[in-house]
Amino acid sequence: MTNDNLSPSRRNLLKGVAGASALPFVGAFMAMQSQQTRAANGATALIDSPYGPIRPTADLTTGLPLLQLPPGFTYKSFGWRGDTMANGLACPGGHDGMGVVVARKVGRSSELVLVRNHEIGATSAGNFINAPGVYDSGNNTAGSSSKFGGGTTNLIFRDGNWVGMTPSLGGTQTNCAGGITPWGTWLSCEEVGSDAVSASGRKHGYVFEVHADPARTTGLPIVGMGRFAHEAAAVDPATGNVYQTEDSSGKSGFYRYVPDVKNGAHGSLALGGVLQMAKVKGMPNVNLATAPLNARYALEWVTIADPDANRGDAVGQAGVPITNAAGPFVQGWQLGALRMNRGEGIWYAQGKMFVMDTSGGAVQRGAIWELDLATQTLTCIYSSPSPLVGNMGDNLTVSPRNAILVCEDASTAATDSFGFGQRLMGITDEGDAYIFAKNNVVLSATQLQGAGKQAGLAGDHRGNEFAGACFDPTGRYLFVNIQTPGITFAIAGPWAKGPL
């Protein structure tokens, strides 16, 4: 992170209710700003972007207008579904979570290694990710010829150009998001909402560690981190604890894994640890899904005795029954743990974890929670008042300049002054939301063939989600995916014009 005193916590991101009720949670300077910018309407505003209005912008790689971006921004696409990888096979689709795991010098060149998830369930044998680390090569169900198609690919970005793509993990299912580690690896999370078991008897719903060198990825699950519909993970570098979200509607826990080995390294998480689930002190089975803006809770953590338990039912300490929930959730609920509606993205920055509940908040269009790791205090810092302001954020990231960027993934994409399409939403220093980019992927077979891509990717894909947003450590490049048809972008431009 670069030095920037204006942290996400200090900005009290997207604080939508101005006035006395907000004062305990912000400093005097921020309170004054809040009153000046939002006292008139008492709600978060969708404001003009500090980067300027967006417009269709041609890809420097294909010449196609795949994104709408502000003036001065450029991008290069890479790793399309169907492109040839280093092993000669076609790149899979379902591009989702992603992170920059290594920044290094190679001779005189500056090189980045990214790891990208592929959120694929069952697939034909021909589309199986034949990677160095394969967990389950068997058929996904008895009598079926389909296999588990999820996994990861490693991407190389050198001196501002894409130069390589290699499969690293295969035989996994529905790899949604995950997270980077301080020691330069990627945690790839299976988002499996049921007790998925392959024809060979292998269970799914785990976390896997992916190395920057594909050959060093083992394909072995970290069972102690739990078996549930994992969404994302983020490591607290001060303690080594790994915080995890769960995407299971109405029965999503918030977890942390306390590893036995604190000074993390590749493989250390698999050496053992304790899985815990968050609980509000003195209040059993709190439902955060409809918590108001500025809601604040002190947390404690209950221990999950069996992280690998099967699904089941539970009646919590508050007498609220939950049916057909993940095994770890059942145990936590019985001990009074809290729940979110649908836990999605999580990102660490400057002693805080920022967590997205994609369908939480007052109108169930998204809420962001800030966990102060030192005090273990959880505060709702953003609650979308309408689909126009925020439309079910999913993955999120924090830039090196300490501003949040959110990938939207609503079942119906927003239609705003720039038209229809999923969006990347930025945050100003004062706490308002603005549109940084929109999905503009509308492709014909002729266009695709001219660009050397598969004609079968043709169609209007503007309603498909952004995912995997992440910055390089210098803040020069923003990397992001559009899940379908499956494209990765490197975006560069005048970042200093705004908070990102």
MILOPA-916722 format. One record per residue (C-alpha): residue in three letters; residue number from 1; x, y, z. Coordinates in steps of 0.5 Angstrom, whole numbers, plus 500, padded with zeros to 3 digits. Layout:
BEGIN
   r   k   x   y   z
 ALA NUM   X   Y   Z
...
This chain:
BEGIN
   r   k   x   y   z
 MET   1 500 500 500
 THR   2 502 507 498
 ASN   3 502 512 504
 ASP   4 496 515 504
 ASN   5 493 518 511
 LEU   6 486 518 508
 SER   7 484 511 509
 PRO   8 477 507 508
 SER   9 475 507 515
 ARG  10 477 515 516
 ARG  11 472 516 510
 ASN  12 467 512 513
 LEU  13 465 510 506
 LEU  14 458 512 503
 LYS  15 455 514 510
 GLY  16 448 515 508
 VAL  17 445 518 514
 ALA  18 448 525 516
 GLY  19 447 528 523
 ALA  20 447 526 530
 SER  21 446 518 530
 ALA  22 453 518 525
 LEU  23 457 522 530
 PRO  24 460 517 534
 PHE  25 463 513 528
 VAL  26 467 519 525
 GLY  27 472 524 527
 ALA  28 470 531 527
 PHE  29 472 533 520
 MET  30 469 527 517
 ALA  31 462 529 520
 MET  32 463 536 518
 GLN  33 464 533 511
 SER  34 458 529 511
 GLN  35 453 534 513
 GLN  36 456 539 508
 THR  37 455 533 502
 ARG  38 449 530 504
 ALA  39 445 533 510
 ALA  40 440 536 504
 ASN  41 438 529 503
 GLY  42 440 525 508
 ALA  43 442 519 503
 THR  44 448 517 499
 ALA  45 448 520 492
 LEU  46 450 517 485
 ILE  47 455 523 483
 ASP  48 459 525 477
 SER  49 465 521 477
 PRO  50 471 525 478
 TYR  51 475 521 472
 GLY  52 469 524 467
 PRO  53 463 521 464
 ILE  54 465 514 461
 ARG  55 464 512 454
 PRO  56 465 506 449
 THR  57 473 505 449
 ALA  58 477 501 444
 ASP  59 481 495 446
 LEU  60 488 496 445
 THR  61 489 489 443
 THR  62 483 487 439
 GLY  63 480 494 437
 LEU  64 473 492 440
 PRO  65 469 497 444
 LEU  66 469 492 450
 LEU  67 468 497 456
 GLN  68 466 504 457
 LEU  69 471 508 461
 PRO  70 473 515 462
 PRO  71 477 519 458
 GLY  72 484 518 458
 PHE  73 484 511 460
 THR  74 486 505 456
 TYR  75 486 497 456
 LYS  76 488 491 454
 SER  77 484 484 454
 PHE  78 487 478 454
 GLY  79 486 470 456
 TRP  80 479 470 453
 ARG  81 475 464 453
 GLY  82 478 459 448
 ASP  83 485 462 447
 THR  84 490 458 447
 MET  85 494 457 454
 ALA  86 501 455 455
 ASN  87 500 447 455
 GLY  88 496 448 448
 LEU  89 489 447 451
 ALA  90 484 452 450
 CYS  91 483 457 456
 PRO  92 476 455 460
 GLY  93 471 461 461
 GLY  94 467 463 468
 HIS  95 473 468 469
 ASP  96 471 470 477
 GLY  97 476 472 483
 MET  98 483 474 481
 GLY  99 489 477 485
 VAL 100 496 479 484
 VAL 101 500 475 488
 VAL 102 507 476 486
 ALA 103 511 483 483
 ARG 104 518 482 481
 LYS 105 524 484 477
 VAL 106 526 479 471
 GLY 107 532 482 468
 ARG 108 530 489 467
 SER 109 523 488 466
 SER 110 518 488 471
 GLU 111 513 482 472
 LEU 112 506 481 475
 VAL 113 503 474 476
 LEU 114 496 474 477
 VAL 115 492 468 479
 ARG 116 485 467 476
 ASN 117 479 463 478
 HIS 118 474 459 473
 GLU 119 467 459 476
 ILE 120 465 452 473
 GLY 121 461 446 475
 ALA 122 460 440 471
 THR 123 464 440 464
 SER 124 465 435 459
 ALA 125 472 431 459
 GLY 126 475 435 453
 ASN 127 474 442 457
 PHE 128 477 439 464
 ILE 129 483 444 466
 ASN 130 489 439 465
 ALA 131 493 443 471
 PRO 132 499 441 475
 GLY 133 495 441 481
 VAL 134 489 437 480
 TYR 135 484 435 486
 ASP 136 479 431 483
 SER 137 479 428 476
 GLY 138 473 423 476
 ASN 139 466 424 474
 ASN 140 462 429 478
 THR 141 456 424 478
 ALA 142 456 416 477
 GLY 143 454 414 470
 SER 144 456 421 468
 SER 145 462 423 463
 SER 146 462 430 465
 LYS 147 468 432 470
 PHE 148 469 438 475
 GLY 149 471 444 471
 GLY 150 473 449 476
 GLY 151 480 451 477
 THR 152 485 457 476
 THR 153 490 460 471
 ASN 154 496 464 472
 LEU 155 497 470 468
 ILE 156 504 474 466
 PHE 157 504 481 465
 ARG 158 510 484 464
 ASP 159 512 491 462
 GLY 160 505 493 461
 ASN 161 503 487 456
 TRP 162 500 480 457
 VAL 163 505 475 456
 GLY 164 503 468 458
 MET 165 497 464 461
 THR 166 498 457 464
 PRO 167 493 453 468
 SER 168 495 451 475
 LEU 169 489 448 479
 GLY 170 484 443 476
 GLY 171 479 438 478
 THR 172 475 443 483
 GLN 173 468 446 483
 THR 174 465 453 482
 ASN 175 471 457 484
 CYS 176 468 463 485
 ALA 177 473 468 489
 GLY 178 478 467 494
 GLY 179 484 472 496
 ILE 180 491 473 496
 THR 181 496 472 501
 PRO 182 502 476 504
 TRP 183 507 470 502
 GLY 184 505 471 495
 THR 185 500 465 494
 TRP 186 492 465 492
 LEU 187 487 462 496
 SER 188 482 459 491
 CYS 189 475 458 494
 GLU 190 470 453 492
 GLU 191 463 456 492
 VAL 192 459 449 493
 GLY 193 452 450 496
 SER 194 451 443 497
 ASP 195 455 436 499
 ALA 196 458 435 493
 VAL 197 461 429 492
 SER 198 464 426 486
 ALA 199 463 419 483
 SER 200 470 417 486
 GLY 201 467 419 493
 ARG 202 471 426 493
 LYS 203 468 432 497
 HIS 204 468 439 495
 GLY 205 467 446 498
 TYR 206 474 447 500
 VAL 207 479 452 499
 PHE 208 486 451 495
 GLU 209 492 454 495
 VAL 210 495 456 488
 HIS 211 502 458 488
 ALA 212 505 463 483
 ASP 213 509 457 480
 PRO 214 504 453 477
 ALA 215 508 447 478
 ARG 216 508 448 485
 THR 217 500 448 486
 THR 218 499 441 490
 GLY 219 491 441 488
 LEU 220 490 439 496
 PRO 221 484 442 500
 ILE 222 485 445 506
 VAL 223 480 441 510
 GLY 224 481 445 516
 MET 225 478 452 513
 GLY 226 471 449 512
 ARG 227 467 445 507
 PHE 228 461 450 505
 ALA 229 459 455 500
 HIS 230 466 459 500
 GLU 231 466 466 497
 ALA 232 472 470 498
 ALA 233 478 470 503
 ALA 234 483 475 506
 VAL 235 489 474 511
 ASP 236 490 479 517
 PRO 237 498 480 516
 ALA 238 499 482 523
 THR 239 496 475 526
 GLY 240 496 470 520
 ASN 241 488 469 521
 VAL 242 484 468 515
 TYR 243 477 471 514
 GLN 244 472 468 510
 THR 245 465 469 507
 GLU 246 460 464 505
 ASP 247 455 465 500
 SER 248 448 461 502
 SER 249 442 466 502
 GLY 250 440 467 509
 LYS 251 444 462 512
 SER 252 451 465 511
 GLY 253 456 465 516
 PHE 254 462 470 517
 TYR 255 468 465 519
 ARG 256 476 466 521
 TYR 257 481 461 520
 VAL 258 486 461 526
 PRO 259 492 457 523
 ASP 260 497 453 528
 VAL 261 503 456 524
 LYS 262 503 464 524
 ASN 263 508 466 520
 GLY 264 505 464 514
 ALA 265 508 461 508
 HIS 266 506 456 502
 GLY 267 503 450 505
 SER 268 503 453 512
 LEU 269 495 453 512
 ALA 270 494 446 511
 LEU 271 498 444 517
 GLY 272 492 445 522
 GLY 273 488 451 525
 VAL 274 482 452 528
 LEU 275 475 454 524
 GLN 276 471 460 528
 MET 277 465 463 526
 ALA 278 463 470 528
 LYS 279 458 472 534
 VAL 280 455 479 536
 LYS 281 457 479 544
 GLY 282 451 479 548
 MET 283 446 478 542
 PRO 284 445 471 540
 ASN 285 444 469 532
 VAL 286 444 476 530
 ASN 287 441 477 523
 LEU 288 446 482 519
 ALA 289 442 482 513
 THR 290 437 488 514
 ALA 291 442 492 519
 PRO 292 441 499 518
 LEU 293 447 504 516
 ASN 294 452 505 522
 ALA 295 450 499 525
 ARG 296 455 497 530
 TYR 297 457 490 533
 ALA 298 462 488 538
 LEU 299 464 481 536
 GLU 300 467 474 539
 TRP 301 468 468 536
 VAL 302 465 461 537
 THR 303 469 455 535
 ILE 304 467 450 530
 ALA 305 469 443 532
 ASP 306 468 439 525
 PRO 307 470 444 519
 ASP 308 468 438 515
 ALA 309 461 436 517
 ASN 310 455 435 513
 ARG 311 449 439 512
 GLY 312 444 439 517
 ASP 313 439 443 521
 ALA 314 439 447 527
 VAL 315 435 451 532
 GLY 316 439 457 534
 GLN 317 440 460 541
 ALA 318 435 465 540
 GLY 319 430 460 538
 VAL 320 431 461 530
 PRO 321 431 455 526
 ILE 322 435 454 520
 THR 323 434 448 515
 ASN 324 439 445 510
 ALA 325 445 449 512
 ALA 326 452 448 511
 GLY 327 455 443 517
 PRO 328 460 449 519
 PHE 329 454 454 519
 VAL 330 450 449 523
 GLN 331 455 448 529
 GLY 332 456 456 529
 TRP 333 448 457 529
 GLN 334 447 453 535
 LEU 335 453 457 539
 GLY 336 449 463 537
 ALA 337 453 466 531
 LEU 338 451 471 527
 ARG 339 449 471 519
 MET 340 449 475 513
 ASN 341 444 474 507
 ARG 342 450 473 502
 GLY 343 457 474 504
 GLU 344 461 476 498
 GLY 345 467 480 497
 ILE 346 472 481 502
 TRP 347 479 485 502
 TYR 348 484 487 507
 ALA 349 487 494 508
 GLN 350 490 498 513
 GLY 351 488 494 519
 LYS 352 481 493 517
 MET 353 477 488 513
 PHE 354 472 490 508
 VAL 355 466 485 507
 MET 356 460 485 502
 ASP 357 453 483 503
 THR 358 451 483 496
 SER 359 444 483 498
 GLY 360 444 486 505
 GLY 361 442 493 507
 ALA 362 435 496 507
 VAL 363 433 495 500
 GLN 364 437 488 499
 ARG 365 442 491 494
 GLY 366 448 491 498
 ALA 367 452 493 504
 ILE 368 459 493 506
 TRP 369 461 492 513
 GLU 370 468 494 516
 LEU 371 471 490 521
 ASP 372 476 493 525
 LEU 373 481 488 527
 ALA 374 484 491 533
 THR 375 478 492 536
 GLN 376 474 486 533
 THR 377 468 492 532
 LEU 378 464 491 526
 THR 379 460 497 523
 CYS 380 456 498 517
 ILE 381 459 503 513
 TYR 382 455 502 506
 SER 383 448 500 505
 SER 384 445 502 498
 PRO 385 439 506 498
 SER 386 437 504 490
 PRO 387 439 500 484
 LEU 388 442 506 481
 VAL 389 446 508 487
 GLY 390 449 501 488
 ASN 391 446 494 485
 MET 392 448 488 489
 GLY 393 456 489 489
 ASP 394 460 482 489
 ASN 395 467 482 489
 LEU 396 471 488 492
 THR 397 478 491 492
 VAL 398 482 497 496
 SER 399 486 500 491
 PRO 400 494 502 493
 ARG 401 491 509 494
 ASN 402 486 506 499
 ALA 403 479 507 496
 ILE 404 474 502 495
 LEU 405 472 499 488
 VAL 406 466 494 487
 CYS 407 464 489 482
 GLU 408 456 489 481
 ASP 409 453 483 479
 ALA 410 445 484 479
 SER 411 440 479 476
 THR 412 438 485 472
 ALA 413 444 490 471
 ALA 414 443 497 472
 THR 415 440 502 466
 ASP 416 443 509 468
 SER 417 445 515 464
 PHE 418 450 511 460
 GLY 419 445 505 458
 PHE 420 445 498 460
 GLY 421 450 494 463
 GLN 422 454 491 469
 ARG 423 458 497 473
 LEU 424 465 498 477
 MET 425 463 503 482
 GLY 426 468 507 485
 ILE 427 468 511 492
 THR 428 470 518 493
 ASP 429 473 521 499
 GLU 430 467 524 501
 GLY 431 463 517 501
 ASP 432 459 518 495
 ALA 433 458 513 489
 TYR 434 460 514 482
 ILE 435 460 510 476
 PHE 436 468 508 474
 ALA 437 466 503 468
 LYS 438 461 499 465
 ASN 439 461 492 461
 ASN 440 460 494 453
 VAL 441 461 487 451
 VAL 442 456 486 445
 LEU 443 459 482 439
 SER 444 458 479 433
 ALA 445 461 473 430
 THR 446 464 477 424
 GLN 447 467 481 430
 LEU 448 470 476 434
 GLN 449 473 472 428
 GLY 450 476 478 425
 ALA 451 479 479 432
 GLY 452 482 472 432
 LYS 453 476 469 437
 GLN 454 471 464 437
 ALA 455 465 466 434
 GLY 456 461 462 439
 LEU 457 462 468 444
 ALA 458 458 472 440
 GLY 459 452 476 443
 ASP 460 450 481 448
 HIS 461 454 480 454
 ARG 462 453 487 458
 GLY 463 448 484 463
 ASN 464 454 479 465
 GLU 465 458 481 471
 PHE 466 465 484 473
 ALA 467 469 480 477
 GLY 468 476 479 480
 ALA 469 478 487 480
 CYS 470 485 488 483
 PHE 471 490 493 483
 ASP 472 498 492 482
 PRO 473 502 494 488
 THR 474 504 501 485
 GLY 475 497 502 483
 ARG 476 498 503 476
 TYR 477 494 498 473
 LEU 478 487 495 475
 PHE 479 486 488 473
 VAL 480 478 485 472
 ASN 481 474 480 469
 ILE 482 468 480 465
 GLN 483 465 473 467
 THR 484 462 471 461
 PRO 485 464 470 455
 GLY 486 470 470 459
 ILE 487 475 476 458
 THR 488 481 479 463
 PHE 489 483 486 462
 ALA 490 489 491 464
 ILE 491 486 498 465
 ALA 492 491 504 465
 GLY 493 490 511 466
 PRO 494 490 518 470
 TRP 495 488 515 477
 ALA 496 490 521 480
 LYS 497 484 525 478
 GLY 498 480 521 483
 PRO 499 481 517 489
 LEU 500 483 510 486
